């Protein structure tokens, strides 16, 4: 029982690891897309100063996890990482690739 889903971020040929969410469902995918829209809006001049400004997928994933967990204690069971979308269970809602260069 769950609402399993996974996401990854892609920019060009570079893709992040997959983040799996046991209970997140489609709302988790929507939250990830909203996060990316806000991240891009924070950098209107398209600065290339650091990896987050350059929208490097691995760094975006780390910052998205920070965003998800900043108001909670330890992460007990809902979230986990996999090298690819096949390294976990996303059987309810599948895997969603969020293209950082298309939002």
C-alpha positions in Angstrom: 0.0 0.0 0.0 1.4 3.4 -1.0 1.4 6.0 -3.7 4.9 5.3 -5.0 6.6 7.5 -7.5 10.1 8.5 -8.5 11.7 11.6 -10.1 15.0 12.6 -11.6 16.2 15.9 -13.0 17.7 16.2 -16.5 19.6 19.0 -18.2 21.0 18.2 -21.6 22.6 14.8 -21.4 23.2 14.9 -17.6 20.7 13.2 -15.3 20.5 13.1 -11.5 20.0 10.0 -9.4 16.3 9.0 -8.9 14.5 10.1 -5.8 11.8 7.6 -4.7 8.8 8.6 -2.6 6.6 5.9 -1.1 3.6 8.1 -0.3 4.1 11.1 -2.6 2.1 10.2 -5.7 1.4 12.8 -8.4 1.6 15.6 -5.8 5.3 14.9 -5.3 5.9 15.4 -9.1 4.0 18.7 -9.0 6.0 19.8 -6.0 9.2 19.0 -7.8 8.1 21.0 -10.8 7.0 24.0 -8.6 10.4 23.9 -6.9 12.2 24.1 -10.2 10.1 27.0 -11.4 10.9 28.9 -8.2 14.6 28.0 -8.5 14.8 29.4 -12.0 12.8 32.5 -11.0 15.4 33.2 -8.3 18.1 33.5 -11.0 16.6 35.7 -13.6 19.9 36.8 -15.1 20.9 33.1 -15.6 24.1 33.5 -13.7 26.5 30.6 -14.2 28.3 31.2 -10.9 27.7 27.9 -9.2 26.3 24.4 -10.0 22.8 25.3 -8.7 22.7 28.4 -10.9 23.8 26.2 -13.9 21.0 23.8 -13.0 23.3 20.8 -12.8 20.9 17.9 -12.1 22.9 16.4 -9.2 23.1 19.6 -7.3 19.4 20.4 -8.1 18.5 17.0 -6.6 20.5 17.7 -3.4 18.8 21.1 -3.0 15.4 19.6 -3.7 15.9 17.1 -0.9 17.0 20.0 1.4 13.8 21.8 0.4 11.7 18.7 1.2 13.3 18.0 4.6 14.1 21.4 6.0 11.2 21.4 8.4 11.3 17.8 9.6 13.6 15.7 11.7 15.2 12.5 10.5 14.1 11.0 7.2 12.7 7.6 8.4 11.1 5.8 5.5 9.3 7.8 2.8 12.2 9.0 0.7 15.1 7.1 -0.7 17.6 7.4 -3.6 18.4 5.0 -6.5 21.1 5.2 -9.1 18.4 4.9 -11.8 14.6 4.7 -12.0 14.8 0.9 -11.8 16.5 0.9 -8.4 13.4 1.3 -6.3 9.6 1.0 -6.3 7.7 3.5 -8.4 4.9 1.0 -9.3 1.9 3.2 -8.5 2.8 6.3 -10.5 6.0 5.5 -12.5 9.1 7.6 -13.0 8.9 11.2 -14.0 11.9 13.0 -15.6 11.9 16.7 -14.9 13.7 18.6 -17.7 15.4 21.6 -16.2 15.9 23.2 -19.6 12.2 23.0 -20.5 10.4 24.5 -17.6 
